[in-house]
Amino acid sequence: MASRDQPEDLEAPKTHHFKVKAFKKVKPCGICRQAITREGCVCKVCSFSCHRKCQAKVAAPCVPPSSHELVPITTETVPKNVVDVGEGDCRVGSSPKNLEEGGSMRVSPSIQPQPQSQ
């Protein structure tokens, strides 16, 4: 039987789900702030990192990253500084020949020709 005294939308703090990871890049421990140089723990949900010896000291609740829903790309969601050059295979380089073959090229807004007003 559910109690009506407690709001349904309030949940207990979530606990971390740590896995042992070998770090290739130095990362600071979320507890002691010392560098994690070889092996440490990373939460599978929120990516919190700490030393194995510091894992027992973690008091902060596990907060998953904000859930950004994937939005289908439409003309309304495409950034204005992106130029669509059509569909096709992604090719290495951005030569005119590659573009003719269906490749793509990123165009920086700073080098786009500006419309001339007369």
DAHU-V475579 format. One record per residue. RES is the residue in one letter. PHI is phi in radians with two decimals (* if undefined). Layout:
res=(RES | RES)
phi=(PHI | PHI)
This chain:
res=(M | A | S | R | D | Q | P | E | D | L | E | A | P | K | T | H | H | F | K | V | K | A | F | K | K | V | K | P | C | G | I | C | R | Q | A | I | T | R | E | G | C | V | C | K | V | C | S | F | S | C | H | R | K | C | Q | A | K | V | A | A | P | C | V | P | P | S | S | H | E | L | V | P | I | T | T | E | T | V | P | K | N | V | V | D | V | G | E | G | D | C | R | V | G | S | S | P | K | N | L | E | E | G | G | S | M | R | V | S | P | S | I | Q | P | Q | P | Q | S | Q)
phi=(* | -1.45 | -1.43 | -1.48 | -1.34 | -1.90 | -1.10 | -1.26 | -1.44 | -1.53 | -2.12 | -1.18 | -0.99 | -1.43 | -1.64 | -1.27 | -2.06 | -1.43 | -2.28 | -1.37 | -2.35 | -1.56 | -1.47 | -1.54 | -1.98 | -1.19 | -2.39 | -1.30 | -1.24 | -1.23 | -1.80 | -1.69 | 1.18 | -1.35 | -1.20 | -1.64 | -1.77 | -2.16 | -2.07 | -2.67 | -2.04 | -2.30 | -1.29 | -1.17 | -1.62 | -1.92 | 1.19 | -1.12 | -2.03 | -2.75 | -1.19 | -1.07 | -1.25 | -1.58 | -0.98 | -1.19 | -1.58 | -1.18 | -1.94 | -1.19 | -1.24 | -1.35 | -2.02 | -1.07 | -1.03 | -0.97 | -1.46 | -1.54 | -1.33 | -1.30 | -1.88 | -1.05 | -1.33 | -2.25 | -1.12 | -1.35 | -1.72 | -1.32 | -1.02 | -1.19 | -1.64 | -1.84 | -1.85 | -1.52 | -1.86 | 1.75 | -1.56 | 2.70 | -1.23 | -1.35 | -2.03 | -1.34 | 1.49 | -2.35 | -1.28 | -0.97 | -1.11 | -1.09 | -1.15 | -1.13 | -1.52 | 1.71 | -1.34 | -2.32 | -2.47 | -1.49 | -2.01 | -1.32 | -1.06 | -1.29 | -1.95 | -1.27 | -1.14 | -1.57 | -1.11 | -1.63 | -1.69 | -2.25)
